[in-house]
Amino acid sequence: MNVLLIGSGGREDALAWAISASPMLDTLYAAPGNPGIGEQATCVGLDVTDHAAVVAFCREKNIGLVVIGPEAPLVAGLADDLGKAGIKAFGPSKAAAQLEGSKGFTKDLCREAGIPTAAYRRFTDAASAKGYAAAHALPIVVKADGLAAGKGVVIAETLAEANDAIDACFAGSFGSAGAEIVIEEFMEGEEASFFALVDGRHALALATAQDHKRVFDGDKGPNTGGMGAYSPAAIVTPEITQRVMAEIIEPTVRAMAARGMPYVGVLYAGLILTKDGPKLIEYNARFGDPECQVLMIRLRSDLLTALIATCDGVLDTFDLRWYDDVALTVVMAADGYPATPQKGTEIKGLERASALEGVEIFHAGTRRDGDRLIADGGRVLNVTARGRTVAEARERAYAAVRQIDWPGGFCRSDIGWRALQREQSGAK
């Protein structure tokens, strides 16, 4: 089977790495890809916003499956246009992708389906939003309704911070994503990432993970797209998994089908584990980034087979196997991220780093300039490792980081600290 992978980030590099191991694969193409993806796939200069061009490419290359990595093409309806052309695509329709594309849509669906989540209100003007914020307890959460690259959320500790966040959204800081906002109550608890494959009717739980959204050590600084992650998340016990499936994932699948917009793809639930049980923070309509990286190197089963089973609606007869090992990834970002990352700096030492035991390095924002590897994004590398324990996976990942010669980049030094504390306390 020939496969086309849409995307150019670390998530897509991890997907390319996993798909390329499938005995079902003939040729893997990627659009537009990156230097890391290029080690597994043939990268093509295809404009993925031109759906007709994507369809034409798929016909020319006899593509049997298109795997859509990022959220923007999903929200733009690429899966719909591929489906109309008779081309199989892994990823939800434009209507179903509203679960990520509109936080207000998801909150309304949760209310109708009885899915546990934060109390909320939707607003299209600043004055009403500020009035609501002033009447409710702090901290309070202000979210841009649309896609904001993981940066459209502010946990406001003061009313002034809430008002500033409201003004920023309506002033266009997040473009059209901030034309409407959602204001939510703040939920206390520990966050976790939960993933399930969904074929429109059935859901299959995947491995769990936890990520680190804040840019600096100690969970300080602004939110980012994610500075690191690890899997499994010990806090998500088998009992919690059962509750999440029964109370959050499966009701969502039923509600979407009832609305005439069945969900097909991977459903990523950002959870918070409160004293009252798991609650939904928000949904994403694709694999998390960098959570995908730690999931992929723990997956023992054939990923391509799983993606096809999802598209074919047979997940009720399907299962996956996982390595018991822990996986951990450290994001190396360009100086200035997340505000104004400095592009154009040279990266050396990846061969030394990737030669270490248990280590895989996924490219997230790089480009080639002749023989030189250049930073070309905010989050640039995902230094990923597997080990028998959290401590071993963490040491391997940071040992690889130390082999990378990149003065223009930085990373957090404490990825996996919660998991490490749990492991050490459990060993005593």
N, C-alpha and C positions, 0 to 999 in steps of 0.2 A: 504493500500500500504506500502511495505517495502522500505525504502530509505537509500542509502549510501551517506554520506557526506565526501568528500575528503578535508583534511586539518587539521591544528592544531593551528590556530591563533585566534586572537580576532574576526576577520571577521567571521570565521567558528563558533565560539561560539555564535555570534549573529544570524547567520543563523540557527543553531541548536535550539536556543531558539524560533525563529519564526516558524520553521517547526514543532516543537514539539507541537505547539498549534493547528495544523490542525486536524479537525475531519477525514480527509482522511488517516491520518497516522496510520499504525499498529506498526511497529518497525523502529526506527532510529538507524542506525549504523554509526560510524565515524572512519575514518582511516587517521592518527593515533589518532586524537583527543587530548584532554588535560583534566585536572581535571575539568574545568568548563563545557566543552562539555560533560564530563562523567556524569554530573547531568541530562542531557537530553537524552543521547544516550548511546548505548553500544559501547565502544571503542575497536577497534580490531587492532592487530599488523600486519597490512597488508602493504607490501612494495608497495607503489603506483607507483613506477617506473617500477615495474614488471606488465605490462599490462595484461599478461596472467593470473597472479594470481588474479588480480582484477576481470577479467571476470569470472574466476572460482568461486570466492567468491560470485559474483552477482547471478550466476546460483544456487549455493548451498543454498543461503538465499532467493531466489525468489525476487530479488531486482527489483522494478518497475521503479525506477528513481535514477540515480547517479547525485549528485550535486557537481560539481568541483569548489572548492573555490579559490585556488591560481592559479597564472599565469603559473608556471613552468610545471605542468602536462598538461595544455592546449597547451602550445608551444611544448610539447613533443608528442602531438597527442593522449592523452588518450581518448578524446571524439570520435575520429575516430575509435579506436580499439573497444570501447564499441559499437558504431553504427554498425560496421561490425558483431559483435556478436549478434545483435538484441536487445541490451540493451539501453534504452532511457537515454540520458545524457544531462544535462543542462550545456552548455558551448560550445564555438566555436571550430570548427575543427582546426587542426594544421595550415592549410593554412590561415584561417580567423584570427587566433590568432597572425598572423604577425602584425596586427594592434598595438599590444603591443610589440611583440617580436622583431620587427625591426622598429626603428624610421625612418630610411631611406625609408622603404616600405611605411609607412604612409605618409611621406612628398611627395613622388612621387604620391601616390594616390590623395592626396589633390590637387596637381598641375594639374593633369589630370582632376579631377572632378570640379575644380573651387571652392574648399572649402577654406574659408579664414584662413590663417595661416601665420607664419613668413617666410620671405625669407630665403633660406638655401642653403647649398652645402654639399655633402657627400664626405668623404675622407677615404683612406686606407693607407696613409702614413703621417708622422709627418711634413715633409718639406712642402708639398703642403698645409696642413692645417694651418701651421704657416704663410705661405705667404698670404693665404686668410684672416686670422685674422688680420694681419698687415695692410691690405688694406681696412679694414672696421671700422666703427665707434664703439666706446666703449660706454657702456658695450656690451659684446657679449656673446653668450651662447654656451657652448661646451657640447655635449651629447654623451655618449657611445651609440652605436646603439642598443645593445641588453639589456637583462634583468640585472639590477644592483641593485635590491632591493630598488629602489627609491633613490639611492645615486650616480647615474652616471651622474649627471647634475651639471655643474658649471656655475654660472653667473659671468663672469670675468670682473672686473672693470678696470683692467690694462692689457696691452699686456703680461706682465710677468705672470700674473695669467692665462691668456688664454694659453700661451705656457706651463706652468706647468700642466694644465689640459690635454692638448693634449699629453704631454709626459707621464702622468700618465696612460692615456687610452692605449697608444701603448706599455707601459712597462708592461702591464698586471695587473694593479690595480683592474680591474673589470673582469679579466679572458677573456674568448672569447667574452664577451659582448663589450669589447673595441677594438676589432680587426678592426672595422670600426667605424667612428664617424660622427656625424652631427654637423655642425656649423650653428647657426641661428642668425638672427638679434634679438636684445632685444626688446620685446614689452612692452609698458607702459600701465598699467591699473591694475584693481583689479582682482584677480583670483577667480574662483568658480568651484565647481565640479557638473557635470551634468550627470545624469544617465538615460538610456532608456533600456527597454527590447526590444529585436529584435528577430523576428522569421524567419529571412531570407528574408522576403518581407515587413513586417510591423514593425513599431517602436512605443512604448508606453512610453511616458515620465514619469519618476518617480519623487520623491521629490528631491529638490536641497540641496546642502550643501556647506560649506566652511571648509577647514582644515588649520592646522598650520604646515608647513613643517620644520621650523627652530627649533633647539633644545632648545633655551633659550627664556626667556621673551623678548618682544619687537621685535620678529622675528629676533633674533641675533643667530649667530653660524651656524654650518654646517647644510645642509639639512638632514632630517631623513625620515623614512617611514611615519611619521605623528605623531605629539604630541598631537593632539586633533582635534575635529570637532564639528560643530553644524548644525542643520537643523531646519527650512528652511533658505536659503540664501536670505535675503530680497533684495539684489542687483539684483537677477535674477527675474525680474518682469514677469508677464504674457506675456508682449510684447517681452521681451528678450527670453523667453521660445519659443515663436512662431518662432522667428528668428533662434534660435539654431536648432530647429527641421527642419525648411525649408532650412537653408543654410549649416548646418553641418551634422546633424544626418542622415536625409533622403537621401541626395546625397551620403553619405558614404554607406548606405544600398544598394542603387541602383548600385553604382560602384562595390561593392563587389560581388553582384549577377551577374553583367555583366562579371566579371572576372572568374566566375564559382566557386567562393568560398563564397557562401551565409553565412552571419553571423547569428549565433543563440546563444543567451545568453544575458548577460547584457553588454552593451557598456557604458563605463565610459569615458566621455570627460572632460579632464582638460581644462578649458576655461580661457581666459583673456578678460575682458570687456574693450575694447579700445574706444577711441573717435570716431572711425569709426565703432563701433559695436563689437559683440562677434567674437573672433577668437579662433581657436583650438591651444592649446599648444601641447597636445599629447593625445593619446588614451590608455586606459587600457582595457583588455579583461575580466574583472571580477569586482566584487564589490570593491569599495575602502576600505581601512583599515587605519583609523578608521571611514570613512564615513558610511560604512555598519551598524555600531553599532547605529548611530543616525537615520538612515533610518528605521531600523527594529523596533525600539520602537515607531516610529510614524506611522507605517503601521497598519491600521485597518483591511484590507482585509486578506484573507488566502494566505500566501506566497506560500504554496505548490501548490495550484490551479494555481497561476500566473506562476510558473516555468513550470508546465505541459502545460499550454496554450502556452507558448513560444516554447516549444519543438514541440507542435502539429501544430504550424503555424496558430493560430487563434486569434492573438492579435488584429486584426481589429474588433473583436466582444467582446473585453474584456476591463475592466476598473478596477481601483483600488481606494480605499478610504483611506484617511489619517487623523490622528488626527491633529487638528489645533494647538496643543501644540508645543512648542519649545523643541527640544532635544539637549543635549550637552554632549560630552564625553571628559574626561581628561585622557590622557595616562600617566600611571606611568611606568617609565623606570628604568632599573638597572643602578647604578652609573657606569660611564665610557661610556655609550651609547652616540653617535653611533659608537665610535671608538672601544673600547674594553670593552663591558659590563661585570660587575662582576657577575658571576653566583654563585648559592649555598647559598645565604642568605635567611633567614626565613622570611615569611610574616605572620602576625597575624592580627586579628580584622576584617576580611571580613564579618563575621556574623553580627557584630554590624553595619558595614557600609551598607550592603545590606538590613538591616531592615528599613532604613530610607525611608520616603515616596517618591515615584517616582523614586527610584534608582534601577538600574540593574548593576551588575559588571560582565564584560566579561573577561575571562582569555585569555591572548595572549601568554605568555611564562612562564608557571608554570609546576611544576611536584610535585607529592606526594612522601614523604619519611616517610613512616609510617603514623602517624597522622599529620606530619608537612607539610606545603605548602612551596615550595622552588621556588625561582626565577631561571628560566632556559632559559632566552633569553634576548634580548635587551629591546624591549617593552613587558612589563610583564602583566599589568592590564589595562583595559579600564573602568574607573569609569564613568558610564553613567546615566543621569537623564533626566526626562521629567518635564516640568512645563508650566504654562500658559503664562509666559513671558521668555525672555532671562535671566533676572535677577533672576527669581525663579529657572529655570533649572540650572543656573550656581551656585547659592547658594547651592542647593541640592547636586550637584556633588562635590563641594569643601567641604561641610559638611561631605560627605562620605569619601573623601580623608583624612580628619583630624581624622577619626575613625580608619584608617588603620595604624597599627604599623609595619613599614618596614624601619628601618634605612638605609638599603642598596639601597633604591630607591629614585627617585626624579620625579618631574613633573613641568611643567610650571604653573605659577599662574595667567596667563592672557588669558586663552582660552576663546574665544568668545568676545574679546574686541571690535572688529569692530561692531559686532551685538549689543553689549551693548550700545555703543556710539550712534548708529542709533536709538535704542529704546528710549534712554534717550532724545535725541534731538527731536524725534518725539512726546514725551510726553509733551514737554514744550510748 
